[in-house]
Amino acid sequence: MKLVLLDDDVTLTRTLCRRLEALGHQVKSYNEVISPDLLVAEQADCYLLDLRFGVASGLDYIAPLRQQLPTCRIVLLTGYASITTAVQAVKAGADDYLTKPVDFATLTQALSGHISQATAATEPEVLSTDQLEWEHIQRVLEQHQGNISQTAKALAMHRRTLQRKLQKHRP
């Protein structure tokens, strides 16, 4: 299956590309805003779109993709889930709406079409405090372009403590 990932989280897209390619999929990712025409030109079987994509919205890509490629699967992925955006995505033509962090098995099921629309939006996963801390650290680290010292200062944490937390695997 040919997949296109559109997400401004470089770490996430690298990880997803690696894992999806290991399953035998052909994957292309974009980490910067592109035109809907360029996305349609990829002629992929499935598109994984981030809701908040830089200054753009993944919602903006759904209608052009659905018009030009009516049989492709469109999955919207977001760390900022709400019922309003879930409804907008499904009305625009998205096949699924998933929330970050997403279980890889759930993601692969959504990409292949084996779960119903908005499953993740109706059955939210409760995060542990360790998972919440990890997600928060990753967002702040991204805001500071990977600079450990600036991130530690923003989190009011010692730099070495932050480095130890980052060396651990995601909870």
C-alpha positions in Angstrom: 0.0 0.0 0.0 1.3 3.5 -0.8 0.9 5.9 2.2 1.5 9.6 2.5 2.1 11.1 6.0 1.5 14.8 6.5 2.6 15.9 10.0 4.9 18.7 11.4 6.2 16.4 14.1 9.5 15.1 12.5 10.1 12.5 15.2 6.7 11.0 14.8 6.8 10.9 11.0 10.3 9.3 11.1 9.1 6.6 13.5 5.9 6.0 11.6 7.7 5.8 8.3 10.2 3.3 9.7 7.5 1.1 11.3 5.1 1.2 8.3 7.9 0.5 5.8 8.8 -2.6 8.0 5.3 -3.8 7.3 6.0 -3.6 3.5 4.2 -0.2 2.8 5.6 2.4 0.5 5.7 5.6 2.6 6.3 9.3 1.8 6.2 12.0 4.5 5.9 15.8 4.5 6.8 17.9 7.5 6.1 21.3 6.0 2.9 22.7 4.5 2.4 21.7 0.8 -0.3 22.4 -1.7 -3.3 20.1 -1.9 -2.5 19.6 -5.6 1.0 18.2 -4.7 -0.7 15.9 -2.2 -3.2 14.6 -4.8 -0.4 14.1 -7.3 1.1 11.5 -4.9 -1.8 9.2 -5.9 -1.5 7.3 -2.6 -3.9 4.6 -1.3 -4.0 6.2 2.1 -3.3 9.6 3.6 -2.5 10.3 7.3 -3.0 14.0 8.0 -2.2 16.0 11.1 -5.1 18.3 12.2 -2.7 21.1 13.2 -0.1 21.2 10.6 2.0 24.3 11.0 -0.1 27.2 9.9 -2.5 24.9 7.9 -5.1 22.4 9.0 -5.4 18.8 7.9 -9.1 19.5 7.4 -8.1 21.7 4.4 -6.7 18.7 2.5 -9.6 16.4 2.9 -12.0 17.8 0.4 -9.5 18.0 -2.5 -8.2 14.5 -1.8 -11.8 13.1 -1.6 -12.8 14.9 -4.9 -9.7 13.7 -6.9 -9.2 10.3 -5.2 -12.6 9.1 -4.1 -11.3 5.6 -3.2 -8.3 6.6 -1.0 -8.4 6.3 2.7 -8.0 9.5 4.7 -7.2 9.4 8.4 -6.9 12.5 10.5 -4.5 12.3 13.4 -4.5 15.0 16.2 -3.2 15.8 19.6 -6.0 18.3 20.0 -9.1 16.2 19.7 -12.5 17.6 20.0 -16.0 16.5 18.9 -16.3 19.6 16.7 -13.2 18.7 14.6 -14.1 15.0 14.5 -17.5 15.9 13.0 -15.9 18.4 10.6 -13.4 15.8 9.5 -16.0 13.1 8.9 -18.3 15.5 7.1 -15.5 16.6 4.9 -14.8 13.0 3.9 -12.3 11.6 6.3 -12.5 7.9 6.9 -11.1 8.0 10.5 -10.2 10.4 13.2 -7.5 9.3 15.7 -6.0 11.0 18.7 -2.3 11.2 19.6 -0.7 9.3 21.1 -2.2 6.5 19.1 -1.6 2.8 19.5 0.3 1.5 16.4 -2.1 -1.4 16.0 -5.1 1.0 16.0 -3.3 3.2 13.5 -2.6 0.3 11.1 -6.2 -0.9 11.4 -7.4 2.6 10.6 -5.1 2.8 7.6 -6.3 -0.5 6.3 -9.9 0.3 7.0 -10.6 -2.3 9.6 -12.1 0.0 12.3 -15.1 2.2 12.1 -15.1 6.0 11.7 -14.1 8.1 14.7 -13.4 5.0 16.9 -10.7 6.8 18.8 -12.8 9.9 19.2 -15.6 7.9 20.8 -13.4 5.7 22.9 -10.6 7.9 24.2 -7.6 6.3 25.9 -6.8 7.5 29.4 -3.1 8.5 29.7 -1.0 7.7 32.7 0.9 10.6 34.4 4.1 9.2 32.9 2.6 9.3 29.4 1.3 12.9 29.9 4.7 14.0 31.2 6.5 12.4 28.2 4.1 14.1 25.7 4.5 17.5 27.4 8.3 17.2 27.4 8.2 16.2 23.7 6.1 19.2 22.8 8.3 21.7 24.7 11.4 20.1 23.2 9.9 20.6 19.7 9.1 24.2 20.5 12.7 24.8 21.4 14.0 23.0 18.2 15.5 20.1 20.2 17.7 22.4 22.4 18.0 20.5 25.7 19.2 23.5 27.8 16.3 25.8 26.6 13.8 23.0 27.1 15.1 22.3 30.6 14.8 26.0 31.5 11.3 26.2 30.1 10.3 23.1 32.1 12.0 24.4 35.3 14.1 21.2 35.3 17.8 20.5 35.6 19.3 19.7 32.2 20.7 16.3 33.3 17.3 15.3 34.7 15.8 16.1 31.4 18.5 14.2 29.5 17.8 11.1 31.7 14.1 11.3 31.0 14.7 11.6 27.3 16.9 8.5 27.3 14.1 6.4 28.6 11.6 4.8 26.2 8.2 6.4 25.8 5.9 5.1 28.6 
